[in-house]
Every structure is written in C-alpha cells, then in structure tokens.
Amino acid sequence: MVSVLIPTYNRPQLLLRALRSLQLQLYPDWEAVVVDDGDGSGILAAHSLRDPRIVGVRNEGKGQVEARNTGLAHASGEIIALLDDDDWWLDPTHLHRVVRALRTQAGLVYRGGYLVLERDGLELERIPFDFKASPQSLRSDNLLLATGVAYPRFFHDQLGLFDPEMSDYWDWDWYLRVISAGYPLIQLPGRGVAVAMHGANMSYAARAQQRQKNLDKLCVKHGLSGITLKDHRIIAGAA
C-alpha cells in the first residue's frame, strides 16, 4: 500500500482538488492521510468524499512539518508519497510508476511537473519544472518537487522523522539525509505533477529574513556552502 501524506491548513477547496486527483489514480491500493493543521475544515472536506481510503486527523503538533510527522504516525503503507494540499497529480498512472520503480530498488523517487500560476481560481501559466537531480546537485539547489516524491516507509525507521527545525526546508533536508545514507535518486519519466503558485504560497519575499535563517540552519546541518536564497520559480528561470 502507498500512504499519501497531505497536510492542510484552511483551504478545503484546494484540498478537494488534490484528493480528486488521487482518486483518479489507476493504482487502487493507497490511503490518504489528511492532517489538519487549521480549523478542521480539511477533515470535513476529506470525509465529504466518502472514500474509506481517505482519513482525516488533527495535527498532533503545530505547523506543516509536524503535520507530516503526524501523518507518518497514522500511515500504514510500505511506501510514503508526498502531496501538498494545493497541488495535484496530472498523471493517473503516477502511483503505478512509483510502485514499479520501488519494487526494483529502494530509493528516493521523484518526478518533474509544472509550476502552475493561479489567481482567484484561474490558471494563468504553466512553467515546466523538470530537472535531473544528483547527490551533487542537491548540495547546491533543491531540484525536486515534494509533490512528486515517494520512498519506502522504512527510510524513516532508519533516518528518523522530518525535522521541524528545518521549517521551510524540511523537504530539502530530508532528501539530503536520504542520499547521505547512500540511497539512490530515481527519476520517473514525464511531467506528472502540478505545483500551485498563488497568493498563499508566493509570499516568500515577505518572509525573506526568516527563510534566510532557516536556510542557514540547513547549511550548517549539512555542511553546505555558497547557497543563495531562491524558490522553485527562480530555479525554473521564471522569476
């Protein structure tokens, strides 16, 4: 079984889009663990679909990273897949591809996709984000879209939970921990995921100082140097 971790915070309509893209997957053996870090509307939205594979729980901590750790505590699958509540999967065979890749070898599966610029529910632009990553490149830039990442559950048994101290860079920290343990990166073909860019997640500029502090923590933890503050739009050459 694949356990899909979906933290959410007060945006039930976007969450429903993510969940419906999951329901369209041709691979049926999955569960979605929706972890509500807000007012409870995410749990209500999850239950409104009346799909026994979708469960909603309250965050046992605070913030997006601890929400994912709460999801891990409730997950029963041998594969973990990540999906943000405002993103969605474009390819209905995405989980099939994930499972097939991980049956061959244990590694960190990732996939390219699109950064989708939205305003008031309207799609304005799709920016391709599809890079070949390596252990070396990940020490310079985060070239992975979290919504396209999956890996064996036992990685957490070996490497621990997501690190809340990394805040904005919890995902990059996790990738570095996985490759430092010697596990390979496995790229799936095609652009199969969509990452929403909208007002709620394009406010990075207003948080530049805090993001820089979090980036500094990441660099100290992993011995990185020469890293500049940037987001996926900058990496994609669209900002």
Residue pairs with C-beta under 8 A, 6 or more apart in sequence:
1 29
1 30
1 31
1 76
1 77
1 78
1 79
2 27
2 29
2 30
2 31
2 77
2 79
2 80
2 81
2 95
2 98
2 99
2 150
3 30
3 31
3 33
3 71
3 75
3 76
3 77
3 79
3 80
3 81
3 153
4 22
4 30
4 31
4 32
4 33
4 81
4 82
4 83
5 33
5 35
5 68
5 71
5 72
5 75
5 80
5 81
5 82
5 83
6 15
6 18
6 19
6 32
6 33
6 34
6 35
6 71
6 83
6 84
6 85
7 34
7 35
7 37
7 59
7 64
7 67
7 68
7 71
7 84
7 85
8 15
8 34
8 35
8 36
8 37
8 38
8 42
8 45
8 67
8 85
9 36
9 37
9 38
9 42
9 64
9 85
10 38
10 39
10 41
10 42
11 42
11 85
11 86
11 200
12 41
12 42
12 44
12 45
13 45
14 85
14 86
14 196
15 34
15 42
15 45
15 46
15 85
15 86
16 45
16 48
16 49
17 86
17 88
18 83
18 84
18 85
18 86
18 87
18 88
19 32
19 34
19 45
19 46
19 49
19 51
19 54
20 49
20 88
21 88
21 89
21 90
22 30
22 32
22 54
22 83
22 89
23 49
23 51
24 89
24 92
25 89
25 92
25 93
25 94
25 95
25 96
26 92
26 93
26 95
26 96
27 93
27 95
27 96
27 99
30 53
30 77
30 81
30 95
31 53
31 54
31 55
31 75
31 76
31 77
32 46
32 53
32 54
32 55
32 83
33 55
33 57
33 71
33 74
33 75
34 42
34 43
34 45
34 46
34 54
34 55
34 56
34 57
34 85
35 42
35 56
35 57
35 58
35 59
35 67
35 68
35 70
35 71
35 74
36 42
36 43
36 56
36 57
36 58
36 59
36 67
37 59
37 62
37 63
37 64
37 67
40 58
42 56
42 85
43 56
43 57
43 58
44 56
45 56
46 54
46 55
46 56
47 54
47 56
55 74
57 70
57 71
57 74
58 70
59 66
59 67
59 70
60 66
60 69
60 70
60 73
61 67
61 69
61 70
61 164
63 164
63 167
64 170
65 162
65 163
65 164
65 166
65 167
65 170
66 164
68 82
68 162
68 170
69 161
69 162
69 164
72 80
72 156
72 161
72 162
75 153
77 153
78 152
78 153
78 154
79 98
79 99
79 102
79 150
79 151
79 152
79 153
80 150
80 151
80 152
80 153
80 155
80 156
81 95
81 98
81 149
81 150
82 146
82 147
82 149
82 150
82 171
83 89
83 147
84 146
84 147
84 195
84 196
86 196
86 198
86 200
86 201
87 147
87 193
87 194
87 195
87 196
88 147
88 193
88 194
88 196
89 147
89 192
89 193
89 194
90 113
90 114
90 191
90 192
90 193
90 194
91 97
91 190
91 192
91 193
94 111
94 188
94 192
94 193
97 111
97 188
97 189
97 192
98 109
98 150
98 188
101 107
101 109
101 186
101 188
102 109
102 150
102 151
102 152
102 186
105 184
105 186
106 151
106 152
106 154
106 155
106 183
107 151
107 183
107 184
107 185
107 186
108 149
108 151
108 175
108 178
108 179
108 183
108 184
108 185
108 186
109 149
109 150
109 151
109 186
109 187
109 188
110 133
110 144
110 145
110 148
110 149
110 185
110 186
110 187
110 188
111 145
111 148
111 149
111 187
111 188
111 190
111 191
111 192
111 193
112 128
112 129
112 130
112 131
112 145
112 148
112 187
112 190
112 191
112 192
112 193
113 129
113 130
113 145
113 147
113 148
113 191
113 192
113 193
113 194
113 195
114 126
114 127
114 128
114 129
114 191
114 193
114 194
114 195
115 126
115 127
115 129
115 195
115 197
115 232
115 233
115 236
115 238
116 123
116 125
116 126
116 127
116 194
116 195
116 196
116 197
117 123
117 124
117 125
117 126
117 127
117 197
117 198
118 124
118 196
118 197
118 198
119 198
119 199
126 194
127 233
127 236
127 238
128 191
128 236
129 145
129 191
129 195
129 232
129 235
129 236
130 191
131 137
131 143
131 235
132 143
132 187
133 143
133 144
133 185
133 187
134 185
135 179
135 185
137 143
138 144
138 172
138 175
138 176
138 179
138 185
139 176
139 222
139 224
140 224
140 226
140 227
141 230
141 235
142 169
142 171
142 172
142 175
142 232
142 235
143 235
144 171
144 175
145 193
145 195
145 232
146 171
147 193
147 194
147 195
148 188
148 192
148 193
149 171
149 175
151 178
151 183
155 178
155 181
155 183
158 181
159 177
159 178
159 181
160 177
162 170
162 173
162 174
163 170
163 173
163 174
164 170
165 217
166 172
166 173
166 214
166 217
166 218
166 221
167 210
167 214
167 217
168 210
168 211
168 214
168 215
169 214
169 215
169 217
169 218
172 218
173 218
173 221
173 222
176 222
179 185
180 222
195 232
197 233
204 211
204 231
208 229
211 229
212 229
215 227
215 229
218 224
218 227
219 225
219 227
231 239
233 239
